[in-house]
C-alpha cells in the first residue's frame, strides 16, 4: 500500500461538541480533511482531497469544550485507520486501473 496519507496535510475541519447541562462535553462531531499533496511536497501525482467525519464519545474525560485542543481532538480520531482508507481511496479514485479486458481471447487455446 502506498503512503499518500503520509504526504498529505491533515486538518481538523469541523469540531462540534454536544454538551451536557453540567458543561461537560458528551461527544464531539469531528471531521478531518486530508489534502494530498501537503504543502512543499514535490510530486507529479494528482492532487486529492477527502473528508472524514467521525463522532467520538468523550464524556469520560470530564472536560468542557474550551479545555480541548485541536491536537487532542485529532488524536481522538483513529488516524492510522483513516490513513489506510485515504490511501485506498486515492488508489481507487485517482490512479488508472491496472486491469484490461481481453475481448479477443481465444477460448480454444484452453485445455479441455
C-alpha positions in Angstrom: 0.0 0.0 0.0 1.3 3.5 -0.8 1.7 6.2 1.7 -0.3 9.1 0.2 -1.6 9.9 3.7 1.9 10.4 5.0 2.4 13.1 2.4 -0.9 14.7 3.0 -1.9 17.6 5.1 -4.4 16.6 7.8 -6.5 19.4 9.2 -9.3 19.4 11.7 -12.1 20.9 9.6 -15.0 20.5 11.9 -15.5 20.3 15.7 -19.0 20.5 17.1 -19.4 19.5 20.8 -22.5 18.0 22.4 -22.5 19.4 25.9 -24.3 18.2 29.0 -26.2 20.6 31.3 -23.2 20.4 33.6 -21.0 21.9 30.8 -19.1 18.7 30.2 -18.7 17.5 26.6 -20.5 14.3 26.0 -19.3 13.9 22.4 -17.6 15.7 19.5 -18.7 15.6 15.9 -15.3 15.9 14.2 -14.1 16.0 10.7 -10.6 15.7 9.4 -9.7 16.8 5.9 -6.8 15.1 4.1 -5.2 17.1 1.2 -2.7 15.5 -1.0 0.0 16.6 -1.6 0.9 18.5 1.6 2.4 22.0 1.1 6.0 22.0 -0.2 5.9 18.3 -1.1 7.0 17.8 -4.7 5.3 15.2 -6.7 3.9 14.5 -10.1 0.9 12.6 -8.7 -2.5 14.2 -9.0 -4.0 16.1 -6.0 -6.8 14.6 -4.0 -8.9 15.8 -1.0 -11.1 13.7 1.2 -13.1 14.5 4.3 -13.6 12.0 7.1 -16.4 12.7 9.6 -16.5 10.9 12.9 -18.3 11.2 16.3 -16.3 10.4 19.4 -17.6 10.0 22.9 -15.5 11.9 25.4 -17.8 12.2 28.5 -15.2 10.1 30.4 -12.7 12.9 30.1 -14.9 15.2 32.2 -13.9 18.3 30.3 -15.6 21.5 29.0 -15.2 22.4 25.3 -12.6 25.1 25.9 -10.4 22.6 27.7 -9.7 20.6 24.5 -7.0 21.4 21.9 -7.1 20.8 18.2 -4.3 18.4 18.5 -6.1 16.5 21.3 -9.3 16.3 19.1 -7.3 14.9 16.2 -5.8 12.3 18.5 -9.3 11.1 19.5 -9.8 10.1 15.8 -8.4 6.8 14.6 -5.9 8.5 12.2 -4.0 5.3 11.5 -7.1 3.7 10.2 -8.1 6.9 8.3 -4.6 6.9 6.7 -5.3 3.4 5.2 -8.7 4.5 4.0 -7.2 7.6 2.4 -4.5 5.6 0.6 -7.1 3.1 -0.6 -9.4 5.9 -1.8 -6.6 7.6 -3.6 -5.6 4.5 -5.4 -9.1 3.5 -6.4 -10.3 7.0 -7.5 -7.2 8.7 -8.9 -4.8 6.1 -10.2 -5.6 4.3 -13.5 -7.0 0.8 -13.5 -4.3 -1.9 -13.6 -6.5 -4.4 -15.5 -7.6 -4.8 -19.0 -10.3 -6.9 -20.7 -9.0 -9.3 -23.4 -12.0 -9.3 -25.7 -10.1 -11.2 -28.4 -9.1 -14.1 -26.0 -9.2 -17.4 -27.9 -11.2 -19.9 -25.7 -9.9 -22.7 -27.9 -6.4 -22.1 -26.5 -7.5 -23.6 -23.2 -7.0 -27.3 -22.4 -10.1 -29.5 -22.2 
